[in-house]
Amino acid sequence: MTIPTDPAQLSERISGAEQAVMEALWTRAPLTAAEVADAVGEEQGWSLATVKTLLSRLVGKNAIAAEPDGRRFLYSPLLARADFVGQESRRLVDRLFGGRAASLVAHLAEAEALTERDLAEIETLLKELRK
């Protein structure tokens, strides 16, 4: 099985429902379908069949691997969470802010959505990036 090292190699974008499954796998893997259902099914109102459908879709997108374990499968992420977050962040900035991250930060500042702690973290990050 080829492991996608670049999130762009995913065959399709991961949906919000699929992301909930991915979050469970990023937290603890490998997991069986029943364990994933236990982790996210009740909160989402999903049956085991729904979770299995989502797992199947994620396998088809090369986001997770399914390894046989007797009569069941163990699922593990092939896509790192950091890579997914980077891909989705870039997509957001491109779609809503014309590819300019500064416009996103400006929007958050204007909407008073940044706390003093957020501002301090951004300042620290900028200082590190300028080195």
Secondary structure, 3 states (H helix, E strand, C coil): CCCCCCHHHCCCCCCHHHHHHHHHHHHCCCECHHHHHHHHHHHHCCCHHHHHHHHHHHHHCCCEEEEEECCEEEEEECCCHHHHHHHHHHHHHHHHHCCCHHHHHHHHHHCCCCCHHHHHHHHHHHHHHHC
